[in-house]
């Protein structure tokens, strides 16, 4: 049995204080309404019952942490309350209504078994007091004993039941409070996860757009510098491409800030945007690149089209930087429920299982997975590279 655990919390204790106050006032009024032994004895009996309430408040409430079971203060109050009750009962028999106050208090302060024994002692002491004061016949004695047993049983059952309900209510309140705290914690974690996801998205956007654009500008700058004296016309063309790329990068940076649709998709369809990206790659890199479609072109969810555009941009950027390819092919297939995007080159290839330092391939795979698609990569040293992105063609299937 626990001897230091609180049976109820402070909120439950305040409820019992209210109950004790109301029950005490009602008991005092009932005692005063039956002054058969005389007004003085009745008034004194009522005063004793009334005085038990402040004693309970100051003595049985050791701290704001709650009432402690079987503590010294708890036992001291039970003893004082028992003595006071018996004195009040000796002055006026109606004082037995104070058991409605005393019995729950005993169960509140003591463990179940000590509380039950204390209630038995209080009631038996009342019977002994009655026998010492009055000469009772066999019938009256039998009635008194039967009534006392009934009071003991009802008091124990009623008090223990109420305390149990109060304790369950208190525990339920604590559980609700813990759930609220967990909900706040979950909301905070979700907010942090959302912020991390947004940072990752912006990082991918910058890698797939701005970083590639700056790489193109640097490459074109080197080419233009080498051609200034030998081929001014080619240098001029490269400078125009540099200007156009810089303008697109500026628009992309504004678009990232505003979280709008990619610039190339604002005024054209996906297949035309991919065709322009492929043509730009061929013009800048000098590597022949073709674009083709399979099936009837149609509009896909904006998020899917953005992923398709970014995959092609990143794939062509990887070809330019690493593949040393002689030819590149980009194809967009329109299936009933899917878009199949394929980028293939005949370059140096690589081992897909080897550790990678770059972010491009992982970023492409992450983008495709975010919209519920599948990303496949096939390559090998000297065998070229082919990547395939299968994307959902409807908003219901895109996650």
N, C-alpha and C positions, 0 to 999 in steps of 0.2 A: 504494500500500500504506500502511495506517495505521501510524504509528510511535509513537503515544502512546495508542491506544485499548486498553482492557483486553480480553483475550481471554475471560476469565470473571470472574465477580464473586467477592466474598469467600467466599460459601458454596461455590462451585465450587472455589475455591482451597483451602479447608479439606479438601474431599474429596480433592484431589490430594496434600495433605500427608499424609493418612492412607495413601493409596496408596503414596506414596514411602517412608514409614516402613516399611510392611509389605514392599514389594519390596526395600528395602535390607536388612532383617533376613534375608529369604530368601536374597538374594545372598551375604551374609556367611556364612550357614550352609553354603551350597553350596561356597563357596571353602574354608572350613575342613574340609569333608568330603573334600577332594581335595588332601592335602598332599604331592603327589609331588615338588615341587622342594625340600622341606624345611619343617620346621615354622616356622622363623623367617621365611622368605620368604612362606610362606602366611599367617602371622599378620599380617605387615606389609601384604600385599596386601588382606586383609580389613579391616584398620584404615583403610586409605586409602578404600576403598569406604564404610565406615561414617562416616568423617569428612565425606564429601560431603553427607550429610543436613543437619547443622547449618549447613554453608556455604550450602546451598540455602535453608534457613529464614531465616537472617539477611541474606543478600545478595540473594536473588532476590525478597524480599517487601518492596518499598520503602515501602508505606503500606497503611492499611486500605481505601483506595479500590480496591485490586486490583493485579494484576501488569501492568506496562506492557510492550507489545511493543517489541522492539528498543531498549530503554533501555540506558544505559551499564552499569547494574548487571546487566541480563540478559546482555549480551555478556561482561562480566567473569566471571560465573558459568560461562557456557558454556566460556570459555577455561580457567578453573581446573579445571572438571570434566573437560574433555578431557585436560588434562595429568595429572590425578590418575588418570583411568581408564587411560591408556596406561602409567603407572608401575605401577599394580596389575596390568595385563595382562602387563607384562614380568616381574613377580615370580611370577605364577601365571596360566596360560592360562584357568583357570575363571572368572577375573574378567570374562570377556566376558559373563557373565550380568547384569552391572551395566548393560548396554545396555537392559534392560527398565525400568530406572529413568531412565537418562540420556535415552533417545530421547523419551519423552513430555514430560520437562522441557524439552527443547530446543524442541519444538513449542509448549509452553506459553509460552515466553519470547520466541520469535522469530516473525517472519512465516513463511508457508508456504514460500516459496522460500529464504530464508536458513536456515530450519531443515532443509530437505532437503539443502542444500549442507553444512551443519555435520555432519549424520549421515554423508554420504558421506566427508567429511574424516576423521571419527573412525574409520570402518571401514577406509578406505584406509591411514591411519596405523597401524592395528593390523596390517594385512598387511605393511607395510614393516617394522614392528618384528619380526614373526615371521621375515621373510626375513633381517634382519640378525642374528638370534639363531641360527637354524637353517639348515642346508643342505638345501634341499628339492629332490627330484627333480621331473621334469616332471609325473608323475602327481599327486604331493602338491601341487605348485604349482597345477595345474589344479583340483584339488578345493578348495584354499583359496580360489582366485578365485571359483569357482562358489558356494561357501558364503558368501563375503563379499557377492557380488551378491544372493543370496537374502536375506541378513540385511538388506541396505540396502533392498531393495524391501519386505520385510515390515515393517521398522521404520518406513519412511515411511508406508506404507499404514495400518498398525495405529495408529501414533501420531496421524496426521492424522485418522483416523476417530474415534478416541476423543475427541480434542479437539473435533471437530465436534459429536459427540453431546453432549458436556458443554456446549459453547457453546449448542446448541439447547435443552438442558434449562434452562440458566441464563436464556436469553431467555424460555422458556416460563414459568419461575417469575416473572420480572419482569412478564410479561403477566398472569398470574393475580393478582399483587399489584395491578396497575393496575386490573384488573376489579373486585377487591374494593373498591378505593378509589372506583371509579365507582359501584358498588352502594351504598356508604355515602352518596355524594353524591346519588344518585337517591332514596334513602330520605329523606334530609334535605329535598330539594326537594319530594318527595311530602308530607312532613309539613307543610312550609310551605304548599303548595298546599291541603292539607286544612284547615289553620287559616284560610287566606284564604277558602276556600269556606264554612266554618262561620261566619265573621264576616259574610260576605255574606248567608247564610241568616238569621242572627239579625237583621241589619239589615232584611231584607225582612219578617220576622215582626213586628218592632217597628213598621215603617212601616204594614203592612197591618192591624195590630190596635191597638196602644197609641196610635199617633198618630191613627188614625181615631176611637178612643174618646174621646180627649181633645178632638178637634175637636167631636165630638157634645156633650160636656159643656159646652164653651165656648158652643156655639150654643144649647143648651137653657138655659144660665144667663142669656144675654142675653134670651132670650124670656121666661123666668120673671120677670126683673127688670122687664121692661116690662109684665107682666100682674099684678103683685102688687096693684096698686090697682084696675085696671080689670076684671080677670077672675081672681079668686083661685082659682077651680076649675081653670082652665087652667094657672095658675102651679103649683098643687099637682101636677097631672098631669105637668108638665115636670120638677118637682123629683123626682118618683118615677122618671121616666125617667133623670134624671141619676144618681140613686142606683144604679139597676139597671145603667147603663152603667159606672159606677165599679167596681161589684162584678165585672162581667165583665172589665174591664181588669185588676183585681187577679188574677182567675183566669188570665187570659192571661199576665200577667207570671210567675206561678208556673209555668204550663205551659211557657213559653219556657225557663225555667231548668231545668226537669226534662225538657224535650224530649219531652213527651207529646202525645197527640192533641188537636187544638183543642177547646175547651170545648163548642162547639155541636155537635160530632160525637160526643161521648162517649156521649150517651144517646139519639140519634135518627139517622134515616137522612139521607142527603145531601139528598134533595128537601125533607124537612121543615125541615132546617137552613136551606136557601136560602129557603124560604117565610118562615121567621121573620125572616131578615135583611132580606128585601124588605119585609115588613110593618113592621118596626122603622124602616126608612128612610122609608116613607110616613108613619108616625106622627110621626117627628122633623122631617122636612122639610116636610110638608104637600103634597108632590108625589104625585099618584096613581101607584101602582106595582102592577103585577100580576105574578104568578108562575104559570107553567104548565109541564106536563111533556108529553112525547111519548114513547110507548112504555111498556113495562112497567118500573116502577122496580125496580132491583136493586142489590146491593152492588158497589162498585168497590174497587180497591186503596186502602188508607188514604192513601197518598201522593197519589193522583189526587184523592180526595175533598177532601183538604186544599187542593190547588191550586185546585179548583173553588170552594171556599168563599172562598179569598183573592181570587180573580179577581172574584167578585161583590162582595165587600166593597170592594175597591179601585175597581171600576167605579162603584158607587153613590156612593162618596165623591167621585169625580171629577164625577159628575153634580151632586151637591149644591154643590160648590165652583165649578164652571165652566160648567155647561150652561145654567142658567136654563130647564130643561125644564118642559113642562106635563104630560108623561106619560112613564112609564118602563115597559119590559117586560123581564121576565127569564124565559127559557125554558131548560129542561133536557131534551134529547132523548136517549133511550136507544136506541142502534143496536146491532146484533149485536156489533160489535167496538170501538165507540167511544161516548163520551159527547160530545154537542155542546151546549155552553153558549153562550147568546146573551144579551147585554145591549144593549138599544136604547133611545134616547131621541130626542125631537123638539126638542132644545135648539139652542143657537147653533152647535154644531159647530166645527170647526177644520181647519187644514191639516195632515194627518198628516206631511208631508215637512218642515214648518217645524221649526227647532231648538226643543228642549224643555228647560226647566230642571228640571222635576220628575222624580221617580224612579218614579212609579206605573206608567206604561205599560211602560217598560223592565223594571221588576220583574215585571209580569204576564207579559210575553213570556219572560223568563228562567225563571220558575217553570214555565210550560207546556213549555218546551223541555227542562227537567230531567227531566220524566217521559216524554219522547218524544212530546209533543203538538205541535199547530200553533196558532199565534196569528195571527188576522187582524183588521185594523182598517179600517173604512170610515167616512169622515167628510168634511165640507167645510163651509166657512163658510155658516151658515144652513140646513144640510141635516141637522142632527142627527148622531148618532154611533151606530154599531153595531159592537160587537166580538164576535168568535166565537173560542171556545177549543175545539178538537177534541182530546179526551183519550183515551188507550187505556183500554179497559174491563176488561183482564185484567192480572194481575201479570206474565205472560210478556212482554207488549208494552211495559209501562212500564219505562223505563230509570232 
